Amino acid sequence: MKPLVTIITPTHGRESFLPSIYSCVQSQSWPNIQWLVDDDSPTPSAFMQTLSDPRVHYFHDPRRRSVGAKRNALIARAHGDYIAHFDDDDYYAPGYLSRLISSLIAEHADFVKLSGFFLYSRPYHQLAYWDLTVTTGLHFIWSADPEEAVLLTPENNRNFVGNHLGYGFSYLYKRGVGDRIRFPDVSWNEDGPFIADAADSGRVVSFPDTSGLCLHNLHTGSSSKCFPQFVIPLFVMERIFPEIGEYLHALARIHEEA
């Protein structure tokens, strides 16, 4: 039997996104998974409470906690040999886990993440790609604010040093990493110190997603700020992500209801 992978998802106020991320979990080609969700919304998720999937464990506690604290709590409950982060508002293609685990094993690493990924902005209604290892040249600023462009140079790109290690939505690591390193008790950039400590004590590798493994979703409620270099015609979305149709329909419904 393949090793168990525990997927962890901290969430708050994202009831409308949970059916979509469950579909991503359900579709994974990796055969042995466990999904743990820690929700500190004021009321529990009606959707999660209806699930009868034995692989899914939903924990609700209305006491507000940081993302870092919820990640630590989920890791403490995990049974897997590997821990994978699935953020509640992103898309993970069926081969995502299998590809990351095969890369980690092939590289004899403790930790793997994406060094380049696709992004979709619902407010801009645009698709883009960001290679985090490229820190000079023309980049676009994608966030909840209007789109901007910036020309990065060695003089103004100091904040991008080590940036390729961030964006924890694509983290996958051996259980031992989570056992010995804790996330700081914060809700923004909790992944930065965590992966820095992991790199100090083990082997961290990354690779660019060039085949449509994951789509990082930016929306009006997103705190993420990204700097892609390439804006891609939207009509190629379903060529890159052939099974994303229902996810996009769900995003449209969420946007209409907001």
N, C-alpha and C positions, 0 to 999 in steps of 0.2 A: 504494500500500500504506500502511496505517496505520503510524504510528511504533511502534518496538519499545518495549515496557514490560518492564523487568527487575523481577521480584518477588524480594525478598530475605527469607530466613527463617533467623535464627540459632536453633539448637536444642540442647538437652542433656537426655538422659534422657526423651525424649518419643516413643519409638518407636511407642507405641500411638496417638498423635495424628496421625502423619504420613500415614496413608492418607486421613484426613478432610480435612486441609489440601490434599493433592494433588487430591482431588475438587473442592475449591473452585477451585483453580488451573485444572483441566481444564475446568470449567464456564463460565469467564469468556467473555462475549460479545465482548470485545475480541479481535480476531483474531491479533494479533502479540505474543506474549509469550515470555519466557525466565524460568525459575524457578531460582534459585540457593539452595542450602541448605548452611549451614556447621554441622557437627555435631561437638562435642567430647565426646560420650559415650565411656565406656570402650571400647565395641565399636561397630562400624558398624551402621547400620540394615539389617536383612535386607530390609525392604520397599523402601527406596530403592535398594538394590543390584539388585533385580529389575526396576526400571523400565527400559523401552527407549525412552522418550519423548525425542526429540532436543532438546526444549525444556528439559529438566531436567538440571541439573548439580549433583551431590552431592559435597561435600567433607567428608571425615572426617579429623580429627586429634585424638587423645585427650588432647593437652596442654590442660589447662583454661584457658580464656580468658574474658574478660568479654564481655557482650553488646555493649558498645560496640566492642570490638576486632573481634568477628566481623562486626558491621555494616560497619565500615570495610573489612575484607577482602573482603566480598561486593561492596561498591560498586566496589572496585578491579578486580574481575573482571567487572563488569557491562558489557554492550554496548548497553543500551537508551538511548533518548532521555529516558525517564522512569524513576524508581526508585519502586517501591511496596513498602511494608512489609506482609507477611502474617505475623502471629504464628502459631506452630504450633498454638495451642489455640483460635483464634477461627474464626468462620464468616463467609465472604464470599459474598454472593449473586451470581448470574451477571452482573448488570448493574453490579456494584460499580466495576470499573476504568473502564468507559465513562462512568459518571456522574461520577466524580472528575476524569477527564481533561477532560470537557466543561466542568465547572465551572472548572477551572484555565485553560483556553483562553478561555472567555467572560469571565473576570475579568482576563485579561492578567497572570496571576500566575506566580510561580516555585514556589509551594508551596501545597498544599491539604490540609486535614484535616477531620474531622468535629467539629463543636462540640456535637453532641448525638447520643446513640446508645442502642441497646437493650442490655440486659445480661441474661444468664441465669446464675443461681447454682445449680449442681448441689447443694451442701450444703443450701441453703434450698428448693430445688425451686421457684423463683420467677422470674418475668420482671419487668423494670423498665425505666424510661427515665430517663436523666440528661441534662438541659440544662446544660452546663458554664458557660454564660454567666449563669446565675441563681445568685447567691452568697448569698442570704438566704432565710429561711423554712425550712420543715420539709424535712429531708433524712434519708435512711436510710443507715447505714454498712454497706456490704457488703464483706466480706473473708473470710478463712479462719476468722474468729472468729464467735461468735453475732451475729445481726443486732441493731443498735441504731438509735435515732432521735436526731437532734440538731437543735436550732433554731439556725440560723445568723443572726447579727446583724452589723452593721458593727463591733461590738466584738470578736467572736470569730472572724471569718472572714478574718483576714489571710493565712492560709496558702493561701487560694483565689485570691489575686491572681495572674493569669497562668495559672491552672490550666487554662483553656480551650485553652491551647497544648500541653498535655501529652497523654499517652496515645497513644504513637507507633504503636500497631497500625493506625492509620488514616492514616498519613502517605503522601503521594505528592508527588514533587517532580521538577523538571527535573534531568537528569544533572549539569549544572553546579553545582548546589547541593552535591551529594555530592562533587564534585571539589575544591571550595574549602573545605569545612567538614568537620572530622572529629568523630566522636563521642568523648566522653571515655572513657577506659579503665575503665569501671565497669559494673556489672550492674543498677543501679537508678537511675532518673531520668537515664539517658544521653540520653534524647530531649529533656529540658528545655533544657540548654545548646545543643544542636544547633539546635533551632528558634529559640531566642533569637538566635543568630548569624545564622540565615537571615533572620529578620525585620529585623535591622539592615542587611542588605545586599541585600534583595530584597522582593518583595511576597508576603506570606503571607495566604491567605484561608481561611475555614472556613464550613461550613454544617451545619445539623442534618439527621441522617438521620430523615426522617419516613415513609419508604416501605419500610424493611426491607432496607437495603443490607448491613448488617453486624451481627453479634451478638457482643458481647464476653463471653467465657465465663469465669466464675469457678468454680474447683474447689479441691479440697483441696491441690493442689500449686501453686496460683496465688499470685503475689506481689502481684497487683493489689489496690488498695483503692479503692472507688468510693463515690460519694455520690448515688445517684439520688433524685429527688423523687417519682417515681410508680411504685407497684407495680401491675402489670398482670395481670389474670386469665390463668392459664396456657393456658386453652382457646383464646385468640386467637393463640397462637404460630404455628400453621401458616397462619393468615390473613395475618399480617404477613410470614412467611417461607414461602411455599407450597412451596418445594423443600427444606426443611430436614429432612425426615423421616429420611433415612438418617444425617445428621449426629447427630441426637438419639439414634438407635439406637446409633450408635458410642459416644457419650458414656456411655450406659447400660452398655454392655459394659465400657468402660474403668473405670467406677466399680465394677462388680461384681468386676473382676479385681484392683482395688487392695487 
